[in-house]
Amino acid sequence: MAMLLVGGLSLLMKRWWLRRRLWCRCDVCHKYATAGWAAEFDNLCDWYTQLLRRSSTHTIHVHVLGNTITANPANVEQMLSGRFDNYPKGKPFSSILGDFLGKGIFNVDGAHWVFQRKMALMELGSVSMRSYAIQIVSGEVRHRLLPLLASVSGDGALDIQDIFRRFSFDCICRISFGLDPACLELSLPISEFATAFDRASSLSASRAAATYPGVWRLKRLLNLGSEKELRRCIRLIDVLAKEVIRQRRKVGFLSGEDLLSRFMGSVDDESYLRDIIVSFLLAGRDTVSSALTSFFLLLDKYPAVDRAIVEETHRVMGHGNGDSVPTYGHLWDMHYLHAALYESMRLYPPVQFDSKFAVTTTCSPTGRRLGADCMEFKPERWLAADGSFSPQNPYKYPVFQAGMRGCLGKEIALMEMKCVVASVLRGFRLDPLHRGRSPKFSPGLTASLAGGLPVRVVRRNAFCS
């Protein structure tokens, strides 16, 4: 059975609202509208993957949604680069996520998008910001993550997805807002902000999956059911986002190193700052925790990859003890680990769908054949003959987007993930309690495992030197 979607081919959704059908008798639309696909597949993306692999152009149509779904690199390049202006996010998409994301960078086009991207590019691309970020991530790993794993090693078990969410939430809040929520302290309850954020993400994603948008729009108008719950979550997010802004103003933002302080120097609109905060969290918290969780899920099935990563950390950092944390220079030299993370995200991309709106009808390029081993986990496919990391065409691998919408936080995110993986694997093994079980993902804007990922934490020195 297919493992989610083939992220190396990319899955990118175009919304063709011009010819949306209320009903269609084709097999794809019937299975979508009746959820008939669920009888054979655990996840919607598993089904899409099979359909895309069978298509000669790696493109399919879901008429009842008004969508064309493609995994064709030529199509992806056309949308993200060749005809960028013809494929904005679009008003249909923005209306779905507008209550949650507002005018944040992931939900806008035009001037708002240009301004936020320019500001973020100046900060995230600077050496000072990267140094600031690695300092925070290293401290979080050394003083919170590793001691936490040590405290439960042996007979203890925990949900590693929850741990990575707490970890990435702490990191992104410190990097982006200069505030420490201390979510990784298990004696403290998970932040109300984080809980409301997860729920709002899930409920917003369910809007996008609705066959008949009029249903959620009516529920929103009448404040009923899921829309009532979404409104409650967003109200809480708004309150807490305003508190973040108030705290930054209280301690002073003109000399702050965090991203929010830089934006506050140019933006006075509190509602706009709220939208920027939510976008930072979506980009830096959910994607990182999703990628790390999926990585350790895969790693359990491939012990040879586990050993190769541990050996690389020993070669680069020396053997030392199990609680050492790599420096930025160490991380730069870990090519195999870099390749393994890329390969994991190819199979389990943190963001499973990306939507674009076609302003005018265009002809899509023809398809190409897939590699016979595209469903296999092979970090070596990312390595050159000398063992160095060798990136591929970004339009074949749009996990970090590409072209003008390329991910600005890519380098910081990779640094954070590499720091976690290298540090954890040197000291511990994370053994899933339910091995062999196919992953099932919860609805949401990012990929989250339904039920989490319960693991038993075992000291690494019990298995290798």
Helices and strands as residue ranges (DSSP letters): E 12-15, G 17-19, H 27-34, G 36-39, H 44-54, E 59-62, E 67-70, H 73-77, I 78-82, G 84-86, H 90-101, G 105-107, H 110-124, H 127-140, I 141-145, H 146-152, E 157-159, H 160-177, H 192-209, H 213-222, H 225-251, H 259-264, H 270-281, I 282-286, H 287-299, H 303-317, H 328-332, H 335-347, E 355-357, G 379-382, G 398-400, G 403-405, H 410-427, E 428-432, E 441-442, E 448-449, E 454-459, G 460-462
